[in-house]
Amino acid sequence: MAYPLRIGLKNSGQATTIEALRDVWRIADEAGFDHVWDFDHLASIGPDGSQRSVYEGWTLLAAIAASTQRVRFGCMVTGNTYRHPAVLAKMAVTVDHLSGGRLEFGIGAAWAEAEHEMYGIEGLDHRVGRLRESLEVLTSLWTKERTTFDGRYYHIKDAIANPKPIQKPRPPIWIGAGGDQMLQVVARYADVWNVAGASTPGAAAELSQKLDEACTKLGRDPGELRRSVQHMWDGRERTVLLDRLFQYAEAGFTEHIINCQGPDHARVAAAAAEALPDLRATVVPLAR
């Protein structure tokens, strides 16, 4: 199945300003990008530790919904352990309605041990099982009149969840994953896979092949699943970005997210907007 090349921007919400976030959203909306993203952490991540400022991801999504007119958007990716799935389902529906049906629902199992320890959040030890159950609850609440679910981690009894999403049957589900167990979750539940744990196009292609095999075992056509990748970029070497995007597109990745690196996120987003015609011209969408 052939998919069009789609390109987005990301300002994670970490070590940035509200003004810079709004600038990136505006550039994505006005310059013709397909989607725009933030992330979902309660404390900063990376080599500089947990001291830097971080804005809450889903609150930012509501602001994106209100600040933009056209571009689709989401959280790359929501940490499942941070919220009960019934709460998350309601948040997602609200944002989908605020935006007129433009939400891309990104989710993962969560991984940041420091956050779970400092805030007393449980569930990281069984995070894959929790994610499986959460996805069952989410999709049921979005699509069924009543939901009853008696799992190991979540228990829902005759639950009502109205309104339903604008998008039918539900917003597209993006799952970030790299491990074998998580690829099985992707194969069962995702519309889009965001590759994690692969630092080169070759490594990503190997994981993509594993995902194909996981889909086949479930009886699912691997071509139904779109593949996505993030590109860290500082806005300076356009040829580097073009080459990286082309290599991943050759490996079957059609969804590309340019992660605008600080400190001047808006400058990087503006540079990406200038490069966008070249980025689109570089890659002919590949049939899987």
N, C-alpha and C positions, 0 to 999 in steps of 0.2 A: 504494500500500500504506500503510495507516495504522499508526502506531506509537504506543504510549503515551508520555506525558510521563514522563521519568525525570530525577531531580535528584540531584546528588552534591556532596560537599565536597572541598576540596583544601587540604592544608598541604604546600607543596612540599618541605620539608626544608632550606630555606635560611633562615639567620638566625632559627632557632627552637630549641626545646629538645626533648629526648626526652619530657619531661612534656607539653609542648604537643602534640606529635605524637600521643601516646597519648590525650590528651583529645579531639582531633578525631576520631580513629578510633572512640573509645567513643561520642561523640555521634552520629556517622554510623550506627553499628551500632544504637544504642538508639532513636534518634529516627525511624527509618523512611526514611532516605535510601537511594537505590538503589545508589550507589557512592561510593567514597572514593579519593583519588589523592595521589600525590607526583610529583616530577619526577626527571630523570636528568641531573645535572651533577656534575662533579668539582671545580669551583670556582664561586664565586658569580657570578651574572650581574646585569646591570642597571647603573644609573648610579653606584652606590656601589663599583663595581669588584669585584675577585676576592678581597678579603681576608676576607670574612665566612665564617662556618662553613657547611658543607654536608655533610649526611649522604648516604651512598651509597644510591641509590634502590631497587635490587633487594634489598639487605639489609633495608631498611625494609619491603618487600613481604612478606618472610618473617615479619617481626614482626607486620604487619597480619594475616596469615593465622592466626597463633597467638593474636592478641589479640581477634579478633572472631568472631562466630558466624554472622551472617546476611548482612551487607553485601558486595556485590561490590567489587572494588578493582583498581587498576592503576597504571601509571606513565605519566604524560601529559607527554611521551612518552619512550620509550627512545631514546637516541642510538645509531644502528646502528653507527657507526664505533668505538665504545668496546669492543666485544666481538666475537669470532668467532661466527658464527651457530650453530655446533655447541655452543659454551659457553652462548650465550643460550637455545638450545632446551632444554638440560638444566636451566638455571635456571628457566625458565618451567614446565616439567613438574613440577619439585620444588615450586614454589610452588602450582601447581594442586592437587597432591596434599595439601600441607599444609593447604589451605583447604577441602578437600572439593569442589573444582571451582568456585571463585568468581573465578578470575582473568580480568580483561579485559586483553588484550595490546596495549598501546599502543606504537607505534614511529614513528620519523621518520628522516630522512636525516642529522640532526645539523647544527649550524650554528656553534657557538661557536668562533671561530678562536683565541681566547686559550687555551682549554683544549688544543686540538690542538697549539699551539705550545709551551706550557710543559711538556707531558707527552710530547711527541714522538710523538703519535698521527697516523698517516697516513690518507689516504683522503678528506679533505674535498674535494679537487679533483674527485673522481669519485663524489661521495656518492650521487647518484641511481642510477647504475648499480650501485653496491655494494648499495644498498637493494633493488633489484629482485632481484639474485642472492641476497641474504640471505633474502628472503621465499620464494624458491623452495626454498632449503635448509631453512629452518625448517618450512615446511608439509610437505615430504617427510619430514623426520625425525620429525615428529609423527604422520604418518599411514601411512607405509610401513614394511615390514619391513627393507628395506635401501635405502640412498640412495647413488647415484653422481651426482656433479655436477662437470662440468669447465667452469667459467666463466672469465671474464677475471680475476676477483678472488678467487674461492673455489674450492677443489678438494676434493671429498669422494669417497672411494673405498670402495664396498661397506660403508658405515657403518651400524652398529647403534645404535639409540637407544631403549632400554627403561628404564622403562615409558613407555607412551604417556600423553597427558593423560587426566584423568578426563573432561573435556568432549569430546564427539564431534561432528564429527571432530577438533576442535581448539578452543582458546579463541577467542573473538571477537577479531578483529584491528581495532584502531583505528589509523588513520594520520593524523598531523598534517601538513597540506600547504596550500600556497597558490599555488605556481607551476604553470605549464602542464605541465611534465614530471612534476611530482609528482602532479598531478591524474590523469594517465594511470596512475600507479602505484596511486593510490587506486581508480580505476575497475576495475582488474584484480584487486587483492588484498584490499581492505578490506571489512569488514562495517560499520564506522563511520568517517566522515570527521570529523576535528576541524579546524575552519576556522582557518587561520593567515593573517596578512597582511591582514586586513580589520577595520577599526576601527569600522565601523557596520553595522547590519542590512542596509542597502541594498547595501553593498560585499560583505557575506557572501552575499547573495542572488545577486549577479552571479557570484561564484565558484561558487555552487551550480549555476547554470545552465550554466557551463562544465563542471562535473563531469557534469551530465546529458548533455551533448553527448559527452564522453569515453566515458561508458558506452554510449551509443547506437552509437558507432563500433565498439566492441568487441562489440556484440550483447548487451549486458547491460541488463536493466531498471533504470533509475535508481532506481526505487522500492525496490529491494532494499537500497539503501545508506542507513543512518541518518545524520543530520547532527548534529554536536555543537559546542558553543561554551562557552568559559570566560567567567565573569563575575567581574571583580575587584570585591571588596566589602569595606568596612571595618566593616560591621555596624551602620551608623547610620541611613541613609535607606532604609527598607524600600520606600517607593513607587518609588524609583529602581530598585531591583532588580526589583520587580514589573513595571515598565514595560519595562525592558530585556529581561526574560525573555519577556514577551508579544510584543514586536516581533520577536525572533528566532524565536519559535514560529510567528508568522504567516508567516515566511519559510521554514518547513519544518524548523526545527531542533527536534528532540525530546529530545536529550540535553543537559542543562545542568549545568555544573560551577561551583559557587561557590568561587572561589579566595579563601580566607580571608587577608586582608591583616594583616600584623603591625603593632605588635609583639605584640598579644594575640590570637593565632590562635584560642584556645579561646573567648574572648568572642565573636568573630565567628561561630564555628561554633554557639555556643549561640543567638545572635540568629537565625541561619539556621534553626535547629531551631524556634524560636518562630514564624518566618514560613512554615514549610513548608506548613501547611494552606492559607494564602492563596496561596502559590506554585502549589500543585496546583489550586486552585480558579480561578486566573486564566486558565488555558489549557485549552481543549478540544483534545485531540490532533487534528491536521489530517491528512487523507488527502492523500498526494502524488499 
